[in-house]
C-alpha cells in the first residue's frame, strides 16, 4: 500500500504543503484536468477516498512532499534521505516558510 496519508502529513509538518502548494500539487498530479477538478481529486486522495495514483506521478509526489520513493512505498520508515544536500534544502525551506509567516 502506498503511504499517501503519511507523506502528506509529513509535508504539512515540514511546512511544504500549504493551500497554494496543495493546488500546485493537484495540478501537477492531474495536469489535464481543470484546476477545480484536480483539486477535488487531490482532496479525495488526501482523505483516503482515492488511493490510486499514476506511477508517473511518483517523482512529483516525492519531490513536492519531501519524501523518498522508498518511504512512499513502505520500504523505509524514514521519510527522506538524510544526505547533507537534502538537509540543507530542508533547512532552507523552513527558513523561507518562517520568514513568509512573519
Buried (B, 14 or more C-beta within 10 A) or exposed (E): EBBBBBBBBBBBEBBBBBEEBBBBBBBBBBEEBEEEEBBBBBEEBBEEEBEEBEEEBBEBBBEBBBBBEBBBEEEBEEBBEEEEEEEEEBEEBEEEEEEEEE
